[in-house]
Amino acid sequence: MNKTAHRIYIFGLSFIVLIALVAVVYMGYSYYKVGIEERFFHPDHNSLKPSGVLGHGMGIVGSVFMILGVTFYMVRKRYRVFYRLGLLKHWLEFHIFLCTLGPILVLFHTSFKFGGIVAISFWSMVAVFASGVIGRFIYLQIPRTIEGRELSLNEVRGLKGDFGDSLINSLQVDEESQAIIVDAIKVKPEIYHSNFIVRAFSKYRNDRNSISNVKKVLRKNNIPKSKRTEVLSLVKNEISLNRRIERLVTMQNLFKYWHVAHLPFALVMLVIMIIHVGVTIVFGYRWIF
């Protein structure tokens, strides 16, 4: 899948989630905004209540989406026989799609009424969804191969290579300008501060200053605009890689701790969901069958 196809793939998945959300809100807004006690008299009550045709259907489809999202991704990730079935990162994106659309449908299946043991499953689902958003952020901070495999610290450092030398050799600039460009793409000593926000802001400010200095150097040496754009893009990529090298160990540890929180909530959600489905079947609830 090339870059354009991948963008279309991501846009398509996002569009489906958005359309589904807009559709269920539009379809049931007048019902869901009514108080619990008054819904019985609403004309859409029989279809949108949790045991109604639409309400029950959203619960079934949403649950199936979540189960498939988890199953497909775990099978692709853990069993080598499936390694050739697409890139792991594409499967992760499909996992995120199903496990975003699924909870939305389950939320409307409940008609925003939670109680009993099912409430534990629902709030576990919310915790899984929220932790998934956090996990996605952490995942993006860890450099990976195009296949989605996590890179080691040595592999990340190896990506830098002799970028500085090759860049300088391709530019006709004086020694002072060379020194400024090389300094911009060097790994800076980590800025220590007890306050995380202050430390992050200081790093961001220093990186912006480095990029600004490179821009001035390129203009000073009358480098053509197209070449300036290319060089600035390379410098920004190197600075981004430097940040990732600095954060790599921290993010890897955070990702391990994240699994400790994400997986138990997912298991609790799935177990109680199965119990809930079993109880509804025992008590004779049926959908359209």
N, C-alpha and C positions, 0 to 999 in steps of 0.2 A: 504494500500500500504506500503510494507516494504521498508527499506532503499535501497536495491538493485533495487527494482522495481521503486522506486522514481528516482534514478540516471538514470536508463534507460529511464524513462519518460522525464526527463529534457534533456538528451542527444538527444533523438529523436526529441523533439521540436526544440532544437538548430540546429540540423543537417538539419531539413527541411528548416529553415530560411537561413542557409548557402548555401544549395544546390539551393534554389530559387534565392538567390542573385547572385551566380556564374552563374546560367543558363541564367538569363536575361542580365547580363553583357556580357557573351560570345555571346549570340544571337544578341545583339544590339550594341556592342561596336563600330563597324565600322560606324553605323548610328549615334549614339549619339555624336561621336567625330567630326562629320561634322558640319559646321556652319549652322545656321537656314536657311539662304537663299539657301544653296546648297542641303539641304535634299530632296527637291522636285525631284531632279535628281537621288537620291540614289535608288537602286533596291528594298530595303526593306521599302521604304517610305509608300507605300500603306498599309502595315501591321503594322508598328510600330508607325505611326503618332497617335496622341491622338484619332482620330476617326477611325483608322484602326482596323482590326480584332484583332490583338494581343494587340495593344495599348489601344483600347477601352475595351477589355476583362480584361486587367490588372487593369484598373480603376474600372470596375464593381466588380471584385473579391476582390480587395483591399478594396473598400468601404464596401462591405458586411462583410469582415473579421473584420473591425474596429467596425461596428455596432453590429455584433454578440459578439465581445470581450467585448464591454462595456455592452451590454444587459445581457448576461449570468452572468457576474460577479456581476452586480448590483442586479439582481433578486435573485441570490444565497445568496448575502450578506444581503438583506433587508427583505426577506420573510421567515418566520420560517418554512413554509411547505416544503421548499427545503433544510433544514438544514442537512438532512440525505444523501443528494446527494454528497458525497465526502467531503473532508476537504476544508475549505475556502482557505488555502494557495495553494492548488493544483489548485483551480479555479483562484486564482490570477496569478499563473504561466501560466495558459492557456490564461488568459486575456492579459498578457504581450506578449505571443507568437503571438496571433492574432493581437494585436496592435503594433507589430513590423513588422510582415510580411505584414500587410495591408498597412502601409505607404510606405514600400519599393516598392510595386506594384504600388501604386498611384504615387510615384515619377517618375517611368519609364513610367507610363501612360501619364504624362505631357510632356514627352520627354525633360525635363529640360527647359521648356518654360512656364513662369508664367506671367500672366497679368490680368487686370480687377478685378472683384469681386472674381474670383476664386483664385487669388493670396492671398487674405485675408484668405480664407479657407486653402490654402496650408501652409502659414506661421503659422496659428493657429495650424495646424496639427504638424508642426515642434516644436512649443512651447509645445504642449501636450506631444509629444514624449520626448523632452528634460526634461520637468518637471517630466515625468514618471520615467526617469532614476534617477533623484534626489530623487523623492518620494520613489523609491525602496530602495535606500541607507538609507533614514531615517527610512523606515519600518523595515529594518533589524536591526536597532539599538534598537528597542523597543522589549523587551522580550515578548514572546507569548506562549500560550499553544500549544500542538500538533495540536489542531483543528484550530489554527490561531487567537484565541481570545487574545486581548491585556491584559497583566497582570498589575494590579495596583502596586503601590510602595510597599505596605505592602505584597502583594503576592510575589513579587520579593525578598524582604528581607527574607520572610519565606522559600524561596528555599535554603538559606544558611544553615539553621538549625544548628546542632552541628557538622558540618563537621570537624572542627579542632580537637575536642575531639576524634571523631571516628577514624580519621586518625592517631593521635598520639598513640592511644591505639593499633592500628594494627602494629606499628613499634617499634622495640627495639632500642631506641636512648637515649642519655643522655639528661639532662635537658636543657643544652645550645642549643643543636640541636633542641629540641622541641620548644624552644622559637623562633628560627630562622624560623622554618616552620610555626608556628602560626602567626608570624609577616608578613610572605609573603602573607598569605591569608586574613589578616585583611583589612577592609575598611580603607584606609588611608585618613587623612584630605585632602580636596581638595586643589590642588596647584593653588594659585591665581596668575595671571599675566595678565597685560593688553593686551599682545600679545597672541592671540589664538594659533599660531603655536608654540611659546616658551612653553606655558602651556601644549600643547599636547605632545611635544617632551619630556618635563620633566617627565610627567606621564609615557610615553613609556619607558624612560630610567630607571626610578625607578622600573617598573615592570620587565624589563629585568634583573636588578640587583638582584631582589628578587628571580627570577627563577634560576639565576646563583648560588646564595647562597644556595638554596635548593639542587641543584645538588652537590655542594661541601659537604654539610652535609650528603647526602645519600652515597656518596663515602667514606667519612670519617668513617661512621658507618658500612661499608661493606655490605650494603643492596644489595641483588641479583639484577642483571640487569633487569629481568622481573618485579620485584617489583618497581624498580626505575622508569621504564617507566610508570607503572600504577600510581605511586604517582605524577610524574611530569605532567601527563595528567590531574589528578584531580586538582592539584595546578593551572595549566593554566586555567582550566575551572572556578575555583573560582575567579581568577584574572580578567578574562573576565566578569564574573558576577558582580564583584565590579565596573568595568568600566561602565557597563550598568546601575547599580543603580545610579551612579554619573550623567550619562547623561540622565536618564529616563525623568525627568520633562522637560528638555530642548528639547529633541526630540519629546515629546508629543505636546509641544507648536508649534514646527516647523511643525509638521505634520498637525496641525490645519490650520496654515497659508498656507501650501502647497495646501490644498484643495481649499482655496480661489483663488489661481492662476490657479490650474489645471482644475477645473470644468468649469469656464467661457470660457477658450480657447476651451475646448472640445465642449461646447454648440455652440459657434460661428462656429467652424469647421463643426459640424453636420448640423446646420441650412443652412449655405451657400452651403454645399454639396447637401442638398435636393433641394435648389433653382437651383443649377447647373444641377442636374439630371432632374428636371422639365423642365427647359429651353431647354435642349437637346432633350427631348421627344417632346416638342411643335414644335421645328424646324425640326422634322422628323428624327433625328438621331436614327439609330437602330444598334444593334450589329449583332448577327448571326440569329436573328429572322425575 
